[in-house]
Amino acid sequence: MDHDSAPQEITRLVGREVYSNNGVFLGEVEDLRLDLDTEEVTGMALHELNRELFDSEALTARGVIVPYRWVQSVGDIVIVNDLVERIQDAKGGEEETATA
């Protein structure tokens, strides 16, 4: 992430598609989780989930929250690091995404 770039409104992220760095569609940004004390985005709430990737979450929850520290790039779309691998690993153990 380029922390030296000019600040933009965080609402511009809402509606953007989110992909892994391997090109796998994850979902669409519905909302953002903020830490008001530090004035930082801490997570992205995704909906319109990739049903193949989030099979049980897509059926039982409104979406998932992806930690913002996983974000690699923001432009016309949002790119996150290793998410597909993290989710697949988590299915066998502790999961780091949270259902919304």
Residue frames as qw, qx, qy, qz and C-alpha x, y, z in Angstrom:
[[0.000, 0.890, 0.457, 0.000, 0.00, 0.00, 0.00],
 [0.390, 0.408, -0.026, 0.825, 1.24, 3.49, -0.78],
 [0.360, -0.687, -0.510, 0.371, 0.89, 5.36, 2.51],
 [0.269, -0.344, 0.065, 0.897, 2.36, 8.55, 0.99],
 [0.061, 0.397, 0.625, 0.669, -0.43, 9.05, -1.56],
 [0.260, -0.223, 0.074, -0.937, -3.13, 11.69, -1.11],
 [0.266, 0.169, 0.834, -0.453, -5.97, 10.60, 1.22],
 [0.324, -0.160, -0.610, -0.706, -9.21, 9.54, -0.43],
 [0.648, -0.218, 0.217, -0.697, -12.70, 9.01, 0.92],
 [0.236, -0.170, 0.952, -0.091, -13.04, 5.49, 2.26],
 [0.648, 0.389, 0.456, -0.470, -16.56, 5.26, 0.87],
 [0.483, 0.607, -0.458, -0.434, -14.93, 4.94, -2.58],
 [0.035, -0.282, 0.959, 0.010, -14.04, 1.35, -1.64],
 [0.549, 0.241, 0.658, -0.456, -17.68, 0.32, -1.22],
 [0.746, 0.556, 0.133, -0.341, -18.87, -1.62, -4.24],
 [0.282, 0.676, -0.654, -0.189, -15.40, -2.54, -5.50],
 [0.970, 0.044, -0.224, -0.088, -14.69, -6.13, -6.37],
 [0.407, -0.702, 0.581, -0.057, -12.07, -7.95, -4.30],
 [0.892, 0.336, -0.301, -0.017, -9.66, -10.47, -5.83],
 [0.798, -0.475, 0.223, 0.298, -6.78, -12.51, -4.46],
 [0.036, -0.751, 0.487, 0.444, -3.34, -11.79, -5.86],
 [0.341, -0.065, 0.887, 0.305, -3.82, -15.02, -7.85],
 [0.250, 0.017, -0.482, -0.839, -6.86, -13.56, -9.63],
 [0.210, -0.383, -0.900, -0.006, -9.59, -15.41, -7.72],
 [0.295, -0.517, -0.157, -0.788, -12.77, -13.36, -7.16],
 [0.189, -0.086, -0.809, 0.550, -13.65, -13.20, -3.46],
 [0.041, -0.720, -0.669, 0.180, -16.58, -10.81, -3.22],
 [0.147, 0.685, 0.196, 0.686, -17.59, -7.17, -3.23],
 [0.216, -0.018, -0.491, 0.844, -16.88, -4.54, -0.55],
 [0.258, -0.698, -0.617, -0.257, -20.12, -3.79, 1.30],
 [0.374, -0.912, -0.023, -0.168, -18.76, -1.88, 4.29],
 [0.494, 0.486, -0.507, 0.512, -15.58, -1.09, 6.19],
 [0.693, -0.612, -0.324, 0.199, -14.55, -1.69, 9.78],
 [0.234, 0.758, -0.199, 0.575, -12.86, 1.35, 11.32],
 [0.594, -0.393, -0.438, 0.549, -10.80, 1.95, 14.46],
 [0.012, 0.930, 0.220, 0.295, -11.88, 5.46, 15.38],
 [0.567, -0.768, 0.100, 0.281, -9.12, 5.89, 17.96],
 [0.547, -0.320, 0.473, 0.612, -6.34, 5.34, 15.42],
 [0.450, 0.685, -0.040, -0.572, -8.37, 6.58, 12.42],
 [0.016, 0.366, -0.853, -0.372, -7.53, 3.44, 10.45],
 [0.831, 0.102, -0.255, -0.483, -9.47, 0.94, 8.37],
 [0.379, -0.415, 0.809, -0.172, -9.12, -2.45, 10.08],
 [0.409, 0.125, 0.901, 0.071, -11.35, -4.64, 7.91],
 [0.360, 0.141, -0.417, -0.822, -13.54, -4.91, 4.84],
 [0.589, 0.198, 0.679, -0.391, -16.98, -6.51, 4.99],
 [0.131, 0.190, -0.742, -0.630, -17.55, -8.49, 1.80],
 [0.665, 0.292, 0.527, -0.442, -20.83, -9.65, 0.33],
 [0.755, 0.573, -0.157, -0.277, -21.76, -11.20, -3.04],
 [0.466, -0.570, 0.671, 0.091, -19.23, -13.86, -2.06],
 [0.449, 0.373, -0.760, -0.286, -17.57, -16.39, -4.32],
 [0.862, -0.232, 0.100, -0.440, -19.75, -19.40, -3.43],
 [0.889, 0.211, -0.381, 0.141, -17.04, -21.92, -4.32],
 [0.374, 0.404, -0.529, 0.645, -14.61, -20.32, -1.88],
 [0.212, -0.168, 0.531, -0.803, -17.00, -19.35, 0.92],
 [0.394, -0.218, -0.811, -0.373, -19.44, -22.23, 0.64],
 [0.372, -0.504, -0.734, 0.263, -20.72, -22.41, 4.22],
 [0.146, -0.370, -0.230, 0.888, -20.33, -18.68, 4.91],
 [0.176, -0.028, -0.444, -0.878, -22.31, -17.77, 1.78],
 [0.433, -0.384, -0.748, -0.326, -25.24, -19.86, 3.00],
 [0.511, -0.552, -0.603, 0.267, -25.27, -18.97, 6.70],
 [0.313, -0.572, -0.168, 0.739, -24.00, -15.38, 6.96],
 [0.338, 0.899, 0.165, -0.225, -24.46, -12.07, 5.18],
 [0.532, 0.771, -0.295, 0.189, -20.77, -11.96, 4.34],
 [0.833, -0.226, -0.192, 0.467, -17.25, -12.12, 5.73],
 [0.114, -0.980, 0.153, 0.060, -14.84, -9.57, 7.16],
 [0.835, 0.294, -0.116, 0.451, -11.36, -9.59, 5.68],
 [0.507, -0.673, -0.042, 0.537, -8.59, -8.00, 7.79],
 [0.353, 0.932, -0.029, -0.083, -7.42, -4.85, 6.04],
 [0.342, -0.694, 0.581, 0.254, -3.79, -5.83, 6.64],
 [0.686, 0.124, 0.679, 0.231, -4.30, -8.43, 3.89],
 [0.479, 0.851, 0.186, -0.109, -4.91, -5.67, 1.31],
 [0.677, -0.100, 0.320, 0.655, -2.08, -5.43, -1.17],
 [0.139, 0.013, 0.355, 0.925, -3.46, -2.89, -3.64],
 [0.258, 0.667, 0.577, -0.394, -6.48, -0.64, -4.14],
 [0.025, -0.158, 0.458, 0.874, -7.46, 0.69, -7.55],
 [0.559, -0.027, -0.377, -0.739, -10.44, -0.12, -9.73],
 [0.858, -0.258, -0.423, -0.132, -10.47, -3.39, -7.79],
 [0.450, -0.723, 0.466, -0.238, -9.01, -4.46, -4.44],
 [0.753, 0.287, -0.585, 0.085, -6.23, -7.07, -4.39],
 [0.644, -0.642, 0.330, -0.253, -5.54, -9.07, -1.23],
 [0.166, 0.547, -0.820, 0.032, -2.55, -11.31, -0.48],
 [0.175, 0.161, -0.963, 0.126, -2.82, -15.09, -0.20],
 [0.561, -0.104, 0.328, -0.753, -6.47, -15.08, 0.84],
 [0.854, 0.113, -0.352, -0.366, -7.41, -18.19, -1.09],
 [0.589, 0.213, -0.722, 0.294, -4.58, -20.13, 0.53],
 [0.097, -0.215, 0.601, -0.764, -5.41, -18.73, 3.98],
 [0.716, -0.048, 0.096, -0.690, -9.06, -19.71, 3.68],
 [0.846, 0.151, -0.489, -0.152, -8.24, -23.19, 2.42],
 [0.387, 0.234, -0.735, 0.505, -5.75, -23.66, 5.27],
 [0.307, -0.195, 0.443, -0.819, -8.30, -22.33, 7.76],
 [0.799, -0.065, -0.269, -0.535, -10.90, -24.88, 6.71],
 [0.789, 0.018, -0.593, 0.160, -8.65, -27.45, 8.31],
 [0.480, -0.179, -0.517, 0.686, -7.92, -25.34, 11.42],
 [0.098, -0.662, -0.388, 0.634, -8.52, -21.91, 12.89],
 [0.362, 0.659, 0.464, 0.468, -10.16, -19.45, 10.50],
 [0.317, -0.235, -0.144, 0.908, -9.02, -15.80, 10.43],
 [0.183, -0.298, -0.367, -0.862, -12.00, -14.37, 8.55],
 [0.172, 0.215, 0.700, -0.659, -15.08, -13.50, 10.56],
 [0.035, 0.514, 0.771, 0.374, -18.66, -14.00, 9.47],
 [0.085, -0.100, 0.090, -0.987, -20.80, -10.89, 9.43]]
